[in-house]
Amino acid sequence: MSKIQYYATGRRKVAAARVWLTPGSGVITVNGRSIDSYFGREVLQMMIKQPFEASENSNRYDVTATVVGGGLSGQAGALRHGISRALIEIDEGALRPALKKGGFLTRDARMVERKKYGRSGARKRYQYSKR
């Protein structure tokens, strides 16, 4: 007998999260570590749990995630996006409106602008010297 699993991929900036939801007690595991040890900041942990609160599914599913790329903030955003997409796999009709209203299904495509030649950064110019 195979265990029921729901899979989705979430992305933000350069980070990508592969997320598996299984029916359980609400345990979140990221890269083999608990959410408390991986995401130390309380704000990031709260951000990751938002889709469950919006869809009223707190403590119903265990989350196992693999996150790569970017920093902690981008990874947390990717994880939130992945959890939201996995919840839609469970019951699209009931959960999609709540998640859509919260903005959890929109992929945040903002990236760091590339550095241009002749500049010290993406936009900063070198100091002009009159004399």
Number of C-alpha atoms within 10 A of each C-alpha: 3 4 7 9 16 18 19 20 21 26 25 25 19 16 20 23 27 21 27 22 24 17 14 11 12 17 14 20 19 20 14 11 13 13 18 14 10 14 18 11 13 9 11 19 17 13 14 23 20 18 27 20 14 18 18 12 14 15 15 15 19 18 24 20 23 16 21 17 15 15 11 17 17 22 26 27 24 30 30 29 28 30 32 30 24 23 23 20 17 14 10 13 9 11 20 19 14 15 24 14 10 14 14 21 19 15 15 16 10 9 9 9 9 9 12 11 8 11 11 11 13 13 12 11 10 10 6 6 5 4 3
